[in-house]
Amino acid sequence: MSRNRLQNVVTFAALAEVGAGLAFTIAPAIVVSWMLGVESSSAVAAIGRCFGIALLALGVACWPSRQRNQSGGFAPSALLLYNGSIAIYLIYLGTAAQMRGLLLWPVAALHAAMALLLLWAWRTDQAAG
């Protein structure tokens, strides 16, 4: 049961990263503006697209597969590291850097919740053995 739970959480997290990657790749200026509340330059758009491509790769690499073990190999640890780190950074941007976009706090909360959910599912899976 816990292996199935971990696979479901990893699948959800991978799908979320693929969706975010597509959004950043297709419309980086809009996503950056909505998240951080700042005007976007061509440099921000280029970096945003690079970030989008990286998220797409992370999501695809972590997608559970029947050929690999159920959880996608390194998927839980990679997704946990990403979601925990990005949550902390977004919270920093919203507090210390005082960036305020419409999506900043909801996205920060989503990443923090995803990190906690991944940690919980992974630890449950490890305990089950």
C-alpha positions as CSV (number, residue, x, y, z in Angstrom):
1,M,0.0,0.0,0.0
2,S,2.7,2.5,0.9
3,R,4.6,1.8,-2.4
4,N,1.4,2.7,-4.3
5,R,1.1,5.9,-2.2
6,L,4.7,6.9,-2.9
7,Q,4.1,6.2,-6.6
8,N,1.0,8.4,-6.6
9,V,2.7,11.3,-4.8
10,V,5.7,11.1,-7.2
11,T,3.4,11.0,-10.2
12,F,1.5,14.0,-9.0
13,A,4.8,15.9,-8.3
14,A,6.2,15.0,-11.7
15,L,3.0,16.1,-13.4
16,A,3.1,19.4,-11.6
17,E,6.7,20.0,-12.6
18,V,6.0,19.1,-16.3
19,G,3.1,21.6,-16.2
20,A,5.2,24.3,-14.6
21,G,8.0,23.6,-17.1
22,L,5.6,24.0,-20.0
23,A,4.3,27.2,-18.6
24,F,7.8,28.7,-18.1
25,T,8.9,27.4,-21.6
26,I,5.9,28.8,-23.5
27,A,5.2,32.1,-21.6
28,P,8.1,32.9,-19.3
29,A,7.3,36.6,-19.1
30,I,3.8,36.0,-18.0
31,V,4.7,33.4,-15.4
32,V,7.5,35.5,-14.0
33,S,5.3,38.6,-13.8
34,W,2.5,36.6,-12.0
35,M,4.9,35.0,-9.6
36,L,7.2,37.9,-8.7
37,G,5.2,41.0,-9.7
38,V,8.1,42.3,-11.8
39,E,8.4,43.4,-15.4
40,S,10.1,40.8,-17.6
41,S,13.1,41.6,-19.8
42,S,14.4,39.4,-22.7
43,A,17.1,38.1,-20.2
44,V,14.4,37.1,-17.7
45,A,12.5,35.4,-20.5
46,A,15.6,33.5,-21.6
47,I,16.4,32.4,-18.1
48,G,12.7,31.5,-17.5
49,R,12.8,29.3,-20.6
50,C,15.9,27.5,-19.3
51,F,14.2,27.0,-16.0
52,G,11.2,25.6,-17.9
53,I,13.3,23.2,-19.8
54,A,14.9,22.0,-16.6
55,L,11.5,21.5,-14.9
56,L,10.3,19.5,-17.9
57,A,13.4,17.3,-17.7
58,L,13.0,16.8,-13.9
59,G,9.3,15.9,-14.4
60,V,10.0,13.4,-17.2
61,A,13.0,11.9,-15.4
62,C,11.0,11.4,-12.3
63,W,7.9,10.0,-14.0
64,P,7.2,6.5,-12.6
65,S,7.9,3.7,-15.0
66,R,7.0,0.0,-15.0
67,Q,10.5,-0.7,-16.4
68,R,12.2,0.9,-13.4
69,N,11.2,0.4,-9.8
70,Q,7.8,1.8,-9.0
71,S,8.9,5.2,-7.8
72,G,11.1,6.1,-10.8
73,G,14.5,5.4,-9.3
74,F,15.8,8.7,-7.8
75,A,12.4,10.4,-8.2
76,P,11.5,10.9,-4.5
77,S,14.8,12.4,-3.5
78,A,15.1,14.6,-6.6
79,L,11.6,15.9,-6.3
80,L,12.0,16.4,-2.5
81,L,15.2,18.4,-3.0
82,Y,13.7,20.5,-5.7
83,N,10.4,21.2,-3.9
84,G,11.9,21.9,-0.5
85,S,14.6,24.2,-2.0
86,I,12.3,26.2,-4.3
87,A,9.8,26.6,-1.4
88,I,12.5,28.1,0.8
89,Y,13.7,30.4,-2.0
90,L,10.2,31.6,-2.9
91,I,9.6,32.4,0.7
92,Y,12.8,34.3,0.8
93,L,11.8,36.3,-2.3
94,G,8.5,37.2,-0.8
95,T,9.9,38.3,2.6
96,A,13.5,39.5,2.4
97,A,13.5,40.5,-1.3
98,Q,9.9,41.8,-1.0
99,M,8.8,40.5,-4.4
100,R,5.0,40.2,-4.6
101,G,3.3,38.6,-7.5
102,L,-0.2,37.2,-7.6
103,L,1.1,33.6,-7.7
104,L,4.1,33.8,-5.4
105,W,2.5,32.7,-2.1
106,P,0.2,30.0,-3.6
107,V,3.2,28.6,-5.5
108,A,5.4,28.7,-2.4
109,A,2.7,27.0,-0.4
110,L,2.3,24.3,-3.1
111,H,6.0,23.5,-3.2
112,A,6.2,23.4,0.6
113,A,3.2,21.1,0.8
114,M,4.6,18.9,-2.0
115,A,7.9,18.6,-0.2
116,L,6.2,17.6,3.0
117,L,4.0,15.1,1.1
118,L,7.0,13.6,-0.7
119,L,8.9,13.3,2.6
120,W,5.9,11.6,4.3
121,A,5.3,9.2,1.4
122,W,9.0,8.4,1.1
123,R,9.5,7.8,4.8
124,T,6.4,5.6,4.9
125,D,7.7,3.6,2.0
126,Q,11.1,3.2,3.6
127,A,9.6,2.1,6.9
128,A,7.4,-0.5,5.0
129,G,10.5,-1.8,3.5
